[in-house]
Amino acid sequence: MISPKQVVYNPISDKSAVRFKYVNRGCRDWIVLVPGWASDYRIFGTSDLSFNYLIPIDFSPFTFNEKLLNALKENKISKLSLFGWSLGGFVASDFAIKYTDLIDELILVSIRKRYEARSLNDIRRHLGRSKRGYLYKFYTQCFNKKDRLHHFKENLLKVYCEELDLDYLLKTLDYLENAEIKPQLLNNIKRITIIHGDHDRIAPIQEAIDIKDKIPHARFICIKDAGHIPFLEEDFKGIL
């Protein structure tokens, strides 16, 4: 697992920030864990997958590709899997399309085709009125089970509400406004897994199903009774 030790989060101050934390877990293969909106690498703190981890710190979707290529070169990694959650699904898909030869498997979790500008503008307005109030509502909507929400509240909710900078949140909304998953561009990637909770209130499951239907070889996993963060379910490793 990733060390649960709390560290101070430094929100991106420009579009050049992205550095990686390396977690060698004694596994053969590497996976990059790409976080979603209003989160960071700590969201994966209890993840226990059969990989060594590369985790973006001070994450910025704007320069992710360039920084990841540098990280792979520095560590002599020629193949990797990409695990993109929510906003991270757009980021992971973009990298996989451009650098298909580097991809062993693309894992897309809680994805949508795109987010509508109107809904993103509503989020901007709510953040402007009360960042903490909106984030609390958003995180609550991410969970379907009370025990999972309780665990998140105990470990990350206060940290995220205090440390995620408003400017960072708005910049990543700008990224989402222009992000889109185009299934036809993913067909050249040999191994694709799409994972979705059947009670996801942030990203409707039907959109993920529509994406899968246009990628015939993709594997689709529906996690029962899970919300927008299905990888925090206790049996996620076994499901994957």
ROLUMTOR-491392 format. One record per residue: residue in three letters; x, y, z of N, C-alpha, C, CB in turn. Coordinates in steps of 0.1 Angstrom, whole numbers, plus 5000, padded with zeros to 4 digits. Glycine has a CB too. Layout:
N
ALAXYZXYZXYZXYZ/...
***
This chain:
240
MET500849885000500050005000500950135000499150005012/ILE500350234996501050364996501050405011500350474988/SER502150465015502350505029501250605032503650575032/PRO500550595043499450685047499950815054498450615057/LYS501250825055501750945061501251065055503350935061/GLN500751165062500251285057501451375053499351355067/VAL501351435042502351535037501551665033503151485026/VAL502251775034501551895030501451905015502352025035/TYR500251925010499951934996500252074991498551894992/ASN501152084980501452214975500652224961502952234972/PRO499552304961498852314949499652374938497552404951/ILE499352334925500152384914500052534913499652314901/SER501152594911501152744909501252774895502252804917/ASP501652684886501652704872501452574865503052774868/LYS501552574852501252454844502452364842500652494831/SER503552384849504752304847504952204857505952394847/ALA504052204868504252114879503751974876503552174892/VAL504551874879504151734879505451664883503551684866/ARG505451604894506651514898506051384903507551574909/PHE506851274903506351144905506951084918506551054894/LYS506051014925506550934937506650794932505550954949/TYR507750734935507950594931507850504943509350574924/VAL506950404941506750304952507050164946505250314957/ASN508250114949508649984944508149884954510249974943/ARG507149804950506449704959506949564956504949714957/GLY508049554949508549424946507849344935508549344958/CYS507049414927506249354916507049364903504849424915/ARG506649294893507249294880506949414872506949164872/ASP505649454873505049564864504849694871503849514857/TRP504749794864504549934869503149984865505650034864/ILE502550064874501250124870501350274875500050054877/VAL500750354867500650494870499250524875501050594858/LEU499050574887497750604893497450754891497650564908/VAL496450784883496150924879494850964887496050944864/PRO494951064895493851104904492751184896494251184915/GLY491651204902490551274896490451424901489251204899/TRP489451484898489251624902489051634917488051694895/ALA489651744923489451764938490051654946487951784941/SER491151594941491851494949493351504945491351354946/ASP494151414951495551404947495951254950496451504955/TYR497251234950497751094951497251024964499251094950/ARG496951104974496551044986495150964986496451144997/ILE494450984975493150914973493450764971492350974961/PHE494650734967495050594965495750534977495950584952/GLY495650594988496450555000496150415005496150655011/THR494950365002494750225007494750124995493350225014/SER495150174983495150084972496149974974495350164959/ASP495849854970496749734971496649654958496449654983/LEU497249704947497249644935498649574932496949734923/SER498649474924499849394922500749464912499449254917/PHE501149584915502049664907503049744916501249754898/ASN504149784910504849894915504150024911506449894910/TYR504150124919503450244916504250364912502550284928/LEU503750444902504250574899503050664901504750584884/ILE503250764910502050844914502450994912501750814929/PRO501651064904501951204902501651294915501151254890/ILE502651364919502551454930502451594924503851444940/ASP501751684931501451824926500951814912502751904926/PHE499951724910499451684897498851804889498351584899/SER499251804877498651894867498351824854499652024864/PRO497151824850496851754837497451814825495351744835/PHE497851944826498352014814499651964809498352164817/THR500551924818501851874814502151734818502951964819/PHE501151654821501251524825502051434815499951454828/ASN501751444802502351364792503951384792501851394779/GLU504351504792505751534791506451484803505951684789/LYS505851514815506551474828506651324829505851534839/LEU505551254825505551104826506551044817504151054823/LEU506751094805507751044796509151064802507651124782/ASN509351174808510651204814510851104826510751344820/ALA509851074834509950984845510250844840508650984853/LEU509550794829509850664824511250654819508850634813/LYS511750754812513150754807514150744819513350874799/GLU513950824829514850834840514850694847514350934850/ASN513750624848513750494855513750374846512450494864/LYS514050394833514250294824513050194824515450214827/ILE511850254823510550174823510050184808509550234833/SER509950064802509550064788508050034786510349964780/LYS507449974796506049944795505349964808505849794791/LEU504150014808503450044820501950034818503750174826/SER501150014829499750024829499350164834499049914837/LEU498250214829497750344833496350324840497650444821/PHE496250374852494950374859494450514861495150304873/GLY493450554853492950684853491550694859492950744839/TRP491450764870490150774877489450914874490250754892/SER488250914869487451034867488251134858487151104881/LEU488551254862489351344854490651264849489751464862/GLY491251184858492451114854492151014843492851034866/GLY490950974840490650894829490850964816489150844829/PHE490551094815490851174803492351184801490151314804/VAL493051214812494451224811495151104807495051274825/ALA494750984813495350854809495050824795494850754819/SER493750844790493450814777494250894767491950844775/ASP494451024770495251104761496651054759495251254766/PHE497251014770498650964770498650834762499150944784/ALA497650744765497650614758497450624743496550524764/ILE496650724739496450744724497750784718495350844722/LYS498450874724499650934718500850844719499951064725/TYR500850754730502050674732501650524734502950724744/THR500950474724500350344725501350234728499550314713/ASP502550244722503550144723504050124737504750174714/LEU503850224746504250224760503250154769504550354765/ILE502050134764500950094773500749934773499650154768/ASP500749884785500449744787498949724788501149684799/GLU498349814797496949814799496449954803496549704810/LEU495249984798494650114802493450084810494250194789/ILE493450134822492350104832491650234834492850044845/LEU490350244830489550374831488450354842488950414818/VAL488450434852487550414863486650544864488350394876/SER485350514865484350624867484550734857484550684881/ILE484450694844484650794833483350844827485550734823/ARG483450954820482451004812482951044798481751134819/LYS482051054789482551104775483051244776481351094765/ARG482351334783482851464786481851534796482851544772/TYR482351644801481451714811480951844804482251754823/GLU479651874806479051984799479552114805477551974800/ALA479752214797480252344801479252404811480352444789/ARG477952384809476952444818477152394833475552414813/SER477352254834477452204847478752244854477452044847/LEU479852264846481152304851481052454856482252294840/ASN480252534848480052674853479252674866479252754842/ASP478352584868477652584881478552544892476552474880/ILE479552454889480552424900481352544903481352304895/ARG481752614893482552734895481852834904482952804882/ARG480552854901479852944910479752904924478452964904/HIS479452774926479352724940480752734947478952574939/LEU481852704940483152714946483452864950484252664936/GLY482952954941483153094945482453144957482753184933/ARG481253084960480453114971481053044984479053074970/SER481452924983481952844994482752724989480852805004/LYS484052734989484852624984484652504993486352654984/ARG484652525006484552415016483152355015484852465030/GLY482152435014480752385013480552295001479752495013/TYR481052344989480852264977481652134978481252344965/LEU482852144982483652024983483051914992485152054987/TYR482551965003481851865012480751795005481351945025/LYS479951874998478751814991479251714980477951924984/PHE480351754973480851674962481351544967481951754955/TYR482151544978482751424983481651334988483751454994/THR480651394994479451314999478751234988478451395007/GLN478651304977477951244965478851134959477651344955/CYS480151124962481051024956480850884962482451074958/PHE480150874973480050744980478550694981480550754994/ASN478450564980477150504981476950434995476850404970/LYS478150395001478150325014478550415025478950195013/LYS477850415036478150505047479550475053477150495058/ASP479950345053481250315059482350365051481350165061/ARG482250365038483350415029483350575031483050385014/LEU482250635031482250785033482850815047480750835032/HIS482550745057483050765070484550755070482450665081/HIS485050655064486550635063487150755056486950505055/PHE486550805045487050915038487051045046486250945025/LYS485951065054485851185062486951175073484451185069/GLU487251065078488251055089489651075084488250915095/ASN489951045071491251055066491551165056491550925060/LEU490651205048490951295037490051415036490951225024/LEU488851415040487951525038488451655043486551495044/LYS488851665055489351785061490551835054489551775076/VAL491451745051492751775045492451835031493651645043/TYR491651775023491351825010490651965010490451725002/CYS489651975019488952105020489852215024487852095031/GLU490852185032491852295037492952315027492352255050/GLU493452215020494752225013494552244998495552105015/LEU493452194992493252214978492952354975492152124972/ASP493752424967493752564965492552594955495052614959/LEU491852694957490752734948491252754933490052864953/ASP492352814932492952834918493152704911494152924919/TYR493752604919493952474913492652404909494652384923/LEU491652414917490352354914489752414901489352374926/LEU489852544900489352614888490152584876489352764890/LYS491452574877492252534865491952394860493752544869/THR491752304869491352164865489952164859491552074877/LEU489052244864487752254857487952304843486852354865/ASP488852394840489152444827489652324818490252554827/TYR490452244824490852124817489652034813491952044825/LEU488852014823487651924820486751984809486851904833/GLU486652114808485752174799486152134784485752324800/ASN487452104782487952074769488351924767489152154766/ALA488151844778488551704777487351624772488951654791/GLU487751514764486751424759487351294756486151484745/ILE486651184759487051054756486451014742486750944767/LYS487250984732486750944719487050794717487351034708/PRO486150704719486350564719487050514707485050494721/GLN486750574695487350524683488850534683486750594671/LEU489350634691490850654691491550554701491150794695/LEU490750484709491350394718491350244713490450394731/ASN490850224701490750084696492150024693489950084684/ASN493150104692494550054689495250004702495350154682/ILE494650034714495249984726494749844729494850084738/LYS495649754731495249614731494449574743496449524730/ARG494849624755494149584767493549704774495149514777/ILE492149704775491449814781490449754791490749904770/THR490449814803489449774813488749894817490149704825/ILE487449894817486550004822485849964834485550054811/ILE485950034845485350004858484450114862486449974868/HIS483250074867482250174871481450124882481450214859/GLY481150214892480150174902478750194897480350264915/ASP477850104901476450114896475650214902475749974897/HIS476150284913475450394920476350524919475250354935/ASP476950544908477850664906476850774903478850634894/ARG476950874911476050994909476851114903475551044923/ILE478051094900478851194894479051164879480251204900/ALA479251044876479451004862478450884859480950954859/PRO477350914852476350814850476950684843475250874841/ILE476550574848477150444843476850424828476650324851/GLN475750474823475350454809476450514800474050514806/GLU477050624804478050684795479250594794478550824801/ALA479650524805480750434805480450314796481150384819/ILE479150264797478750154789478750194774477250114793/ASP478350314771478350354757479850364751477750494756/ILE480750404760482150404756482650264753483050474766/LYS482350174763482750034761482149974748482349944773/ASP480950004745480249944733480949974720478849984733/LYS481750094721482450134709483850084709482450284708/ILE484250004719485549944720485349794722486450004731/PRO485049714711484649584713485549494722484549514699/HIS486849514722487649424729487849464744489049414723/ALA487249574748487449624761486649544771486949774763/ARG487249524783486549454794485749554803487549374803/PHE484549524806483749614815483449554828482449654807/ILE483749624839483449564852482549664859484749544860/CYS481349614863480449694871480549654885478949684865/ILE480749744894480949714908479649754915482149794915/LYS478949654921477649664927477749754940477049534930/ASP476749834941476649924953477750014955476549834966/ALA478550044945479650134946479350274940480950084939/GLY479950384945479750514939480850554930479550614950/HIS481250684931482150734921483650694924482050884921/ILE483850644936485250604939485350454942485850684951/PRO485050364932484950224935486250154939484450154922/PHE487350214936488650154941488850164956489750214933/LEU487950234963488050234977487150124984487650364983/GLU486450044975485749934980486749824985484849874970/GLU486349754996487249665003487749554994486549605015/ASP486849504984487249394976487649434962486049294975/PHE488149554960488449604947489549524941488849754948/LYS490649494948491749414942491249284936492849394953/GLY490449214944489949084939489049104926489149014949/ILE488249214926487449244914488249264902486449354917/LEU489349344904490149384893490949264888491149504896/
***
